[in-house]
Amino acid sequence: MVLRLDRGLFQLGDFNDYHAILGVPVDATPEQIRRQYLQIVRRLHPDRLQGDRQQLRETSTLVLARVVNPAYNVLSQPQRYQDHCLALQAKAQQARNLQISIRAMHEAAQKLAVSAQIQQDYQALIQQLATDLYGSLSEIEDQVNRLSELNLVFLLRSPVVVESPRVSPVSTTSSSSTTVTVTEPATATATTTADRVSGYLRRAEDYVSKQAFAQAIAELRDALRLDANDSRCHALMGSIYLQQNQLTMARVSIRRALTLDPQNAQALEAQRQLNLRDPKSAAPAAPPQGKRGLLGGWFGKNK
């Protein structure tokens, strides 16, 4: 399934509007993002969709793997979230410089452009458009494009302030200036290792988006040499093996991810998909060990 996402923020060069993909406002809290992601996962379950069961399963799995999960993977990780919000600000400035016409946008975006209550109307319109996002596979493209147009209009009218992700990743202000506050790392060594692992993970996701699975796995193996207990890497590895129908390898990686982080959304969804293919593969419940963050990094670019 090819989605042409080319309106709103998507039209501004090589940029993916992950907030629009998940149907959340650009000032969404981590809890809002997680709650919306889980709702979308439920909506994309083949049993909830109308049509040929096998085709729906393949299409919904593809949309989840290449569209929804990459967006959640970015917005659920504080550092990547902050980086993405900084990119949002840059794209808003680019839109101002290009003087993009709002008249060509859909009705809701035009309404927001002249709203006297920008914050309240923006939140209401996003919620309205996102109510049944991914409820119909044929409407995904238009729904996400419309959400991105709302995000673009909102950013044009309300500059975004990126704060410490430990407190509130994004908030809005009426000031025309932009303020960035970054939490100091506990130690330089720990930050360097975490950054290197995240770099390998990002490159792996990029390779996945290009169907270059061998390169993606190589990146993940390098990441796991640095941190063998990173559940994100094990979860992505399991998802890749699952897509390649290597069920035994997928089972090992998924179970490892869930042992490290029983709440890892990508691993949980991969386990569900694995169970559909092989009911005997159901993993035993893992002891809780805390929290952290499905197949990552879509979009080589809009197609």
Contacts in CASP RR format, 6 or more apart in sequence:
PFRMAT RR
TARGET T0000
AUTHOR 0000-0000-0000
METHOD contacts of the structure
MODEL  1
MVLRLDRGLFQLGDFNDYHAILGVPVDATPEQIRRQYLQIVRRLHPDRLQ
GDRQQLRETSTLVLARVVNPAYNVLSQPQRYQDHCLALQAKAQQARNLQI
SIRAMHEAAQKLAVSAQIQQDYQALIQQLATDLYGSLSEIEDQVNRLSEL
NLVFLLRSPVVVESPRVSPVSTTSSSSTTVTVTEPATATATTTADRVSGY
LRRAEDYVSKQAFAQAIAELRDALRLDANDSRCHALMGSIYLQQNQLTMA
RVSIRRALTLDPQNAQALEAQRQLNLRDPKSAAPAAPPQGKRGLLGGWFG
KNK
1 59 0 8 1.000
1 62 0 8 1.000
1 63 0 8 1.000
1 137 0 8 1.000
2 303 0 8 1.000
3 67 0 8 1.000
3 140 0 8 1.000
3 141 0 8 1.000
3 144 0 8 1.000
3 302 0 8 1.000
3 303 0 8 1.000
4 141 0 8 1.000
4 302 0 8 1.000
4 303 0 8 1.000
5 16 0 8 1.000
5 17 0 8 1.000
5 141 0 8 1.000
5 144 0 8 1.000
5 145 0 8 1.000
5 148 0 8 1.000
5 299 0 8 1.000
5 302 0 8 1.000
6 145 0 8 1.000
6 302 0 8 1.000
7 105 0 8 1.000
7 145 0 8 1.000
7 146 0 8 1.000
7 148 0 8 1.000
7 149 0 8 1.000
8 17 0 8 1.000
8 20 0 8 1.000
8 100 0 8 1.000
8 105 0 8 1.000
8 145 0 8 1.000
8 148 0 8 1.000
8 149 0 8 1.000
8 151 0 8 1.000
8 152 0 8 1.000
9 15 0 8 1.000
9 17 0 8 1.000
9 20 0 8 1.000
9 88 0 8 1.000
9 91 0 8 1.000
9 95 0 8 1.000
9 148 0 8 1.000
9 151 0 8 1.000
9 152 0 8 1.000
9 155 0 8 1.000
10 16 0 8 1.000
10 17 0 8 1.000
10 20 0 8 1.000
10 145 0 8 1.000
10 148 0 8 1.000
10 302 0 8 1.000
11 100 0 8 1.000
12 91 0 8 1.000
12 94 0 8 1.000
12 95 0 8 1.000
12 98 0 8 1.000
13 301 0 8 1.000
14 300 0 8 1.000
14 301 0 8 1.000
15 87 0 8 1.000
15 91 0 8 1.000
16 70 0 8 1.000
16 71 0 8 1.000
16 298 0 8 1.000
16 299 0 8 1.000
17 144 0 8 1.000
17 147 0 8 1.000
17 148 0 8 1.000
17 151 0 8 1.000
18 70 0 8 1.000
18 71 0 8 1.000
18 72 0 8 1.000
18 74 0 8 1.000
18 75 0 8 1.000
18 84 0 8 1.000
19 25 0 8 1.000
19 26 0 8 1.000
19 28 0 8 1.000
19 71 0 8 1.000
19 75 0 8 1.000
19 88 0 8 1.000
19 147 0 8 1.000
19 151 0 8 1.000
20 144 0 8 1.000
20 145 0 8 1.000
20 147 0 8 1.000
20 148 0 8 1.000
20 150 0 8 1.000
20 151 0 8 1.000
21 67 0 8 1.000
21 68 0 8 1.000
21 71 0 8 1.000
21 144 0 8 1.000
22 33 0 8 1.000
22 36 0 8 1.000
22 37 0 8 1.000
22 40 0 8 1.000
22 68 0 8 1.000
22 71 0 8 1.000
22 72 0 8 1.000
22 75 0 8 1.000
23 36 0 8 1.000
23 126 0 8 1.000
23 129 0 8 1.000
23 130 0 8 1.000
23 133 0 8 1.000
23 144 0 8 1.000
23 147 0 8 1.000
24 32 0 8 1.000
24 33 0 8 1.000
24 36 0 8 1.000
24 75 0 8 1.000
24 126 0 8 1.000
24 130 0 8 1.000
25 32 0 8 1.000
25 122 0 8 1.000
25 123 0 8 1.000
25 126 0 8 1.000
25 151 0 8 1.000
25 154 0 8 1.000
26 85 0 8 1.000
26 88 0 8 1.000
26 151 0 8 1.000
26 154 0 8 1.000
26 155 0 8 1.000
26 160 0 8 1.000
26 170 0 8 1.000
27 160 0 8 1.000
27 170 0 8 1.000
27 171 0 8 1.000
27 172 0 8 1.000
28 36 0 8 1.000
28 75 0 8 1.000
28 170 0 8 1.000
29 168 0 8 1.000
29 169 0 8 1.000
30 76 0 8 1.000
30 169 0 8 1.000
33 72 0 8 1.000
33 75 0 8 1.000
33 76 0 8 1.000
34 76 0 8 1.000
34 265 0 8 1.000
36 130 0 8 1.000
37 68 0 8 1.000
37 72 0 8 1.000
37 76 0 8 1.000
37 265 0 8 1.000
38 265 0 8 1.000
40 68 0 8 1.000
40 133 0 8 1.000
40 134 0 8 1.000
41 64 0 8 1.000
41 68 0 8 1.000
41 265 0 8 1.000
41 269 0 8 1.000
42 48 0 8 1.000
43 132 0 8 1.000
43 133 0 8 1.000
43 134 0 8 1.000
43 135 0 8 1.000
44 60 0 8 1.000
44 63 0 8 1.000
44 64 0 8 1.000
44 68 0 8 1.000
44 134 0 8 1.000
44 135 0 8 1.000
45 60 0 8 1.000
46 53 0 8 1.000
46 56 0 8 1.000
46 57 0 8 1.000
46 60 0 8 1.000
48 135 0 8 1.000
49 56 0 8 1.000
49 60 0 8 1.000
49 135 0 8 1.000
49 136 0 8 1.000
49 137 0 8 1.000
56 137 0 8 1.000
57 276 0 8 1.000
59 137 0 8 1.000
60 137 0 8 1.000
61 273 0 8 1.000
63 134 0 8 1.000
63 137 0 8 1.000
63 140 0 8 1.000
64 269 0 8 1.000
64 294 0 8 1.000
64 295 0 8 1.000
65 239 0 8 1.000
65 243 0 8 1.000
65 294 0 8 1.000
65 295 0 8 1.000
65 296 0 8 1.000
65 298 0 8 1.000
66 209 0 8 1.000
66 295 0 8 1.000
66 296 0 8 1.000
66 297 0 8 1.000
66 298 0 8 1.000
66 299 0 8 1.000
67 140 0 8 1.000
67 298 0 8 1.000
68 134 0 8 1.000
68 294 0 8 1.000
69 239 0 8 1.000
69 266 0 8 1.000
69 269 0 8 1.000
69 294 0 8 1.000
69 295 0 8 1.000
69 296 0 8 1.000
69 297 0 8 1.000
70 205 0 8 1.000
70 209 0 8 1.000
70 295 0 8 1.000
70 296 0 8 1.000
70 297 0 8 1.000
70 298 0 8 1.000
70 299 0 8 1.000
72 265 0 8 1.000
72 266 0 8 1.000
73 80 0 8 1.000
73 205 0 8 1.000
73 232 0 8 1.000
73 266 0 8 1.000
73 293 0 8 1.000
73 296 0 8 1.000
73 297 0 8 1.000
74 80 0 8 1.000
74 81 0 8 1.000
74 84 0 8 1.000
75 81 0 8 1.000
75 84 0 8 1.000
76 265 0 8 1.000
76 293 0 8 1.000
77 198 0 8 1.000
77 232 0 8 1.000
77 293 0 8 1.000
78 165 0 8 1.000
78 166 0 8 1.000
78 169 0 8 1.000
79 165 0 8 1.000
79 194 0 8 1.000
79 195 0 8 1.000
79 198 0 8 1.000
80 198 0 8 1.000
80 202 0 8 1.000
81 165 0 8 1.000
81 169 0 8 1.000
81 170 0 8 1.000
82 162 0 8 1.000
82 165 0 8 1.000
82 169 0 8 1.000
82 182 0 8 1.000
85 160 0 8 1.000
85 162 0 8 1.000
85 169 0 8 1.000
85 170 0 8 1.000
86 162 0 8 1.000
86 180 0 8 1.000
88 151 0 8 1.000
88 155 0 8 1.000
88 160 0 8 1.000
89 155 0 8 1.000
89 159 0 8 1.000
89 160 0 8 1.000
89 162 0 8 1.000
89 178 0 8 1.000
91 155 0 8 1.000
92 152 0 8 1.000
92 155 0 8 1.000
92 156 0 8 1.000
92 159 0 8 1.000
92 160 0 8 1.000
95 152 0 8 1.000
95 155 0 8 1.000
95 156 0 8 1.000
96 156 0 8 1.000
100 152 0 8 1.000
102 109 0 8 1.000
102 110 0 8 1.000
102 113 0 8 1.000
102 153 0 8 1.000
103 110 0 8 1.000
105 113 0 8 1.000
105 149 0 8 1.000
105 153 0 8 1.000
106 146 0 8 1.000
106 149 0 8 1.000
108 125 0 8 1.000
108 128 0 8 1.000
108 129 0 8 1.000
108 146 0 8 1.000
108 149 0 8 1.000
108 150 0 8 1.000
109 146 0 8 1.000
109 149 0 8 1.000
109 150 0 8 1.000
109 152 0 8 1.000
109 153 0 8 1.000
111 121 0 8 1.000
111 125 0 8 1.000
112 118 0 8 1.000
112 121 0 8 1.000
112 122 0 8 1.000
112 125 0 8 1.000
112 150 0 8 1.000
112 153 0 8 1.000
112 154 0 8 1.000
112 157 0 8 1.000
113 153 0 8 1.000
113 156 0 8 1.000
113 157 0 8 1.000
115 121 0 8 1.000
115 122 0 8 1.000
118 154 0 8 1.000
118 157 0 8 1.000
118 158 0 8 1.000
119 158 0 8 1.000
119 172 0 8 1.000
122 150 0 8 1.000
122 154 0 8 1.000
122 158 0 8 1.000
125 150 0 8 1.000
126 147 0 8 1.000
126 150 0 8 1.000
129 143 0 8 1.000
129 146 0 8 1.000
129 147 0 8 1.000
129 150 0 8 1.000
130 143 0 8 1.000
130 147 0 8 1.000
133 140 0 8 1.000
133 143 0 8 1.000
133 144 0 8 1.000
133 147 0 8 1.000
134 140 0 8 1.000
134 143 0 8 1.000
158 172 0 8 1.000
158 173 0 8 1.000
158 174 0 8 1.000
159 172 0 8 1.000
159 173 0 8 1.000
159 175 0 8 1.000
159 176 0 8 1.000
159 177 0 8 1.000
159 178 0 8 1.000
160 170 0 8 1.000
160 171 0 8 1.000
160 172 0 8 1.000
160 178 0 8 1.000
161 170 0 8 1.000
161 171 0 8 1.000
161 172 0 8 1.000
161 173 0 8 1.000
161 175 0 8 1.000
161 178 0 8 1.000
161 179 0 8 1.000
162 169 0 8 1.000
162 170 0 8 1.000
162 178 0 8 1.000
162 179 0 8 1.000
162 180 0 8 1.000
162 181 0 8 1.000
163 169 0 8 1.000
163 170 0 8 1.000
163 171 0 8 1.000
163 179 0 8 1.000
163 181 0 8 1.000
164 181 0 8 1.000
164 182 0 8 1.000
164 183 0 8 1.000
165 183 0 8 1.000
166 183 0 8 1.000
185 191 0 8 1.000
193 226 0 8 1.000
193 227 0 8 1.000
194 227 0 8 1.000
196 223 0 8 1.000
196 226 0 8 1.000
197 223 0 8 1.000
197 226 0 8 1.000
197 227 0 8 1.000
197 230 0 8 1.000
197 233 0 8 1.000
199 223 0 8 1.000
200 219 0 8 1.000
200 220 0 8 1.000
200 222 0 8 1.000
200 223 0 8 1.000
200 226 0 8 1.000
200 233 0 8 1.000
201 219 0 8 1.000
201 220 0 8 1.000
201 223 0 8 1.000
201 230 0 8 1.000
201 232 0 8 1.000
201 233 0 8 1.000
201 236 0 8 1.000
202 297 0 8 1.000
203 216 0 8 1.000
203 219 0 8 1.000
204 215 0 8 1.000
204 216 0 8 1.000
204 217 0 8 1.000
204 219 0 8 1.000
204 220 0 8 1.000
204 223 0 8 1.000
204 233 0 8 1.000
204 236 0 8 1.000
204 296 0 8 1.000
205 216 0 8 1.000
205 236 0 8 1.000
205 296 0 8 1.000
205 297 0 8 1.000
206 297 0 8 1.000
206 300 0 8 1.000
207 213 0 8 1.000
207 215 0 8 1.000
207 216 0 8 1.000
207 219 0 8 1.000
208 216 0 8 1.000
208 236 0 8 1.000
208 240 0 8 1.000
208 295 0 8 1.000
208 296 0 8 1.000
208 297 0 8 1.000
208 298 0 8 1.000
209 296 0 8 1.000
209 297 0 8 1.000
209 298 0 8 1.000
209 299 0 8 1.000
209 300 0 8 1.000
210 300 0 8 1.000
213 240 0 8 1.000
213 243 0 8 1.000
213 244 0 8 1.000
216 236 0 8 1.000
216 240 0 8 1.000
217 237 0 8 1.000
217 240 0 8 1.000
220 233 0 8 1.000
220 236 0 8 1.000
220 237 0 8 1.000
220 240 0 8 1.000
223 230 0 8 1.000
223 233 0 8 1.000
224 230 0 8 1.000
224 233 0 8 1.000
224 234 0 8 1.000
227 233 0 8 1.000
229 260 0 8 1.000
230 260 0 8 1.000
231 256 0 8 1.000
231 257 0 8 1.000
231 258 0 8 1.000
231 260 0 8 1.000
231 261 0 8 1.000
231 264 0 8 1.000
231 267 0 8 1.000
231 292 0 8 1.000
231 293 0 8 1.000
232 257 0 8 1.000
232 264 0 8 1.000
232 266 0 8 1.000
232 292 0 8 1.000
232 293 0 8 1.000
234 253 0 8 1.000
234 254 0 8 1.000
234 256 0 8 1.000
234 257 0 8 1.000
234 260 0 8 1.000
234 267 0 8 1.000
235 253 0 8 1.000
235 254 0 8 1.000
235 257 0 8 1.000
235 264 0 8 1.000
235 266 0 8 1.000
235 267 0 8 1.000
235 270 0 8 1.000
235 294 0 8 1.000
236 266 0 8 1.000
236 295 0 8 1.000
236 296 0 8 1.000
237 253 0 8 1.000
238 249 0 8 1.000
238 250 0 8 1.000
238 252 0 8 1.000
238 253 0 8 1.000
238 254 0 8 1.000
238 257 0 8 1.000
238 267 0 8 1.000
238 270 0 8 1.000
239 250 0 8 1.000
239 266 0 8 1.000
239 270 0 8 1.000
239 294 0 8 1.000
239 295 0 8 1.000
239 296 0 8 1.000
240 295 0 8 1.000
241 247 0 8 1.000
241 249 0 8 1.000
241 250 0 8 1.000
241 253 0 8 1.000
242 250 0 8 1.000
242 254 0 8 1.000
242 270 0 8 1.000
242 273 0 8 1.000
242 274 0 8 1.000
242 277 0 8 1.000
243 295 0 8 1.000
247 274 0 8 1.000
247 277 0 8 1.000
247 278 0 8 1.000
247 281 0 8 1.000
250 270 0 8 1.000
250 274 0 8 1.000
251 274 0 8 1.000
251 278 0 8 1.000
251 281 0 8 1.000
251 283 0 8 1.000
254 267 0 8 1.000
254 270 0 8 1.000
254 271 0 8 1.000
254 274 0 8 1.000
254 283 0 8 1.000
255 283 0 8 1.000
255 286 0 8 1.000
257 264 0 8 1.000
257 266 0 8 1.000
257 267 0 8 1.000
257 270 0 8 1.000
258 264 0 8 1.000
258 267 0 8 1.000
258 268 0 8 1.000
258 271 0 8 1.000
258 283 0 8 1.000
258 286 0 8 1.000
259 286 0 8 1.000
259 287 0 8 1.000
259 289 0 8 1.000
260 289 0 8 1.000
261 267 0 8 1.000
261 289 0 8 1.000
261 290 0 8 1.000
261 291 0 8 1.000
261 292 0 8 1.000
261 293 0 8 1.000
262 285 0 8 1.000
262 286 0 8 1.000
262 287 0 8 1.000
262 288 0 8 1.000
262 289 0 8 1.000
262 290 0 8 1.000
263 290 0 8 1.000
263 291 0 8 1.000
263 292 0 8 1.000
263 293 0 8 1.000
264 292 0 8 1.000
264 293 0 8 1.000
265 293 0 8 1.000
265 294 0 8 1.000
266 293 0 8 1.000
266 294 0 8 1.000
266 295 0 8 1.000
266 296 0 8 1.000
269 294 0 8 1.000
270 294 0 8 1.000
271 282 0 8 1.000
271 283 0 8 1.000
274 281 0 8 1.000
275 281 0 8 1.000
275 282 0 8 1.000
END
